[in-house]
Amino acid sequence: MMSSYPFKRTCKEVSALLIAREDRELPLQERVALRLHLAMCQACPRFERQVLTMRNAMKQWRQYTSDPGDER
């Protein structure tokens, strides 16, 4: 459930947006709300970095596991 203010989001809503952003492009209003919240919150930018770290780790793992020279 979104808050009554169009650009105000809770940390729970922001974490859901950060995860959703991995799968789809967010609409402008959600991107603005996300940036505003990240500018004012201390915890959510840390969560964003964790999500990005996981994305990069998975990308590297996929490249490692799809290496054609790897014979197991």
One Martini backbone bead per residue (centre of mass of N, CA, C, O) as a GRO file, in nm:
protein
   72
    1MET     BB    1   0.094   0.038   0.025
    2MET     BB    2   0.063   0.358  -0.046
    3SER     BB    3   0.108   0.658   0.020
    4SER     BB    4  -0.056   0.973   0.000
    5TYR     BB    5   0.211   1.057  -0.107
    6PRO     BB    6   0.361   1.040  -0.413
    7PHE     BB    7   0.689   1.064  -0.291
    8LYS     BB    8   0.625   0.890  -0.040
    9ARG     BB    9   0.826   0.641   0.127
   10THR     BB   10   0.893   0.354   0.258
   11CYS     BB   11   1.123   0.120   0.320
   12LYS     BB   12   0.951  -0.113   0.217
   13GLU     BB   13   0.881   0.015  -0.060
   14VAL     BB   14   1.175   0.059  -0.151
   15SER     BB   15   1.266  -0.235  -0.149
   16ALA     BB   16   1.061  -0.320  -0.366
   17LEU     BB   17   1.170  -0.129  -0.587
   18LEU     BB   18   1.459  -0.240  -0.598
   19ILE     BB   19   1.368  -0.520  -0.692
   20ALA     BB   20   1.192  -0.436  -0.939
   21ARG     BB   21   1.429  -0.296  -1.096
   22GLU     BB   22   1.555  -0.572  -1.190
   23ASP     BB   23   1.292  -0.640  -1.396
   24ARG     BB   24   1.212  -0.327  -1.435
   25GLU     BB   25   1.097  -0.031  -1.537
   26LEU     BB   26   1.038   0.253  -1.381
   27PRO     BB   27   0.844   0.488  -1.322
   28LEU     BB   28   0.890   0.812  -1.268
   29GLN     BB   29   0.757   0.835  -0.987
   30GLU     BB   30   0.924   0.600  -0.860
   31ARG     BB   31   1.207   0.716  -0.917
   32VAL     BB   32   1.172   0.975  -0.752
   33ALA     BB   33   1.095   0.846  -0.483
   34LEU     BB   34   1.353   0.684  -0.455
   35ARG     BB   35   1.560   0.917  -0.459
   36LEU     BB   36   1.446   1.074  -0.218
   37HIS     BB   37   1.477   0.852  -0.009
   38LEU     BB   38   1.784   0.794  -0.049
   39ALA     BB   39   1.867   1.091   0.043
   40MET     BB   40   1.730   1.050   0.355
   41CYS     BB   41   1.839   0.764   0.399
   42GLN     BB   42   2.053   0.519   0.553
   43ALA     BB   43   1.958   0.218   0.484
   44CYS     BB   44   1.874   0.196   0.176
   45PRO     BB   45   2.153   0.232   0.038
   46ARG     BB   46   2.263  -0.033   0.152
   47PHE     BB   47   2.058  -0.216   0.015
   48GLU     BB   48   2.128  -0.131  -0.272
   49ARG     BB   49   2.420  -0.237  -0.263
   50GLN     BB   50   2.342  -0.531  -0.210
   51VAL     BB   51   2.184  -0.575  -0.470
   52LEU     BB   52   2.420  -0.506  -0.661
   53THR     BB   53   2.609  -0.725  -0.558
   54MET     BB   54   2.427  -0.964  -0.631
   55ARG     BB   55   2.410  -0.906  -0.932
   56ASN     BB   56   2.715  -0.926  -0.991
   57ALA     BB   57   2.755  -1.213  -0.882
   58MET     BB   58   2.556  -1.351  -1.076
   59LYS     BB   59   2.696  -1.267  -1.335
   60GLN     BB   60   2.962  -1.413  -1.275
   61TRP     BB   61   2.843  -1.695  -1.235
   62ARG     BB   62   2.722  -1.727  -1.517
   63GLN     BB   63   2.995  -1.707  -1.664
   64TYR     BB   64   3.128  -1.946  -1.522
   65THR     BB   65   2.904  -2.171  -1.594
   66SER     BB   66   2.927  -2.094  -1.926
   67ASP     BB   67   3.198  -2.218  -1.971
   68PRO     BB   68   3.316  -2.415  -2.231
   69GLY     BB   69   3.600  -2.511  -2.084
   70ASP     BB   70   3.419  -2.650  -1.869
   71GLU     BB   71   3.488  -2.972  -1.734
   72ARG     BB   72   3.254  -3.196  -1.540
   0.00000   0.00000   0.00000
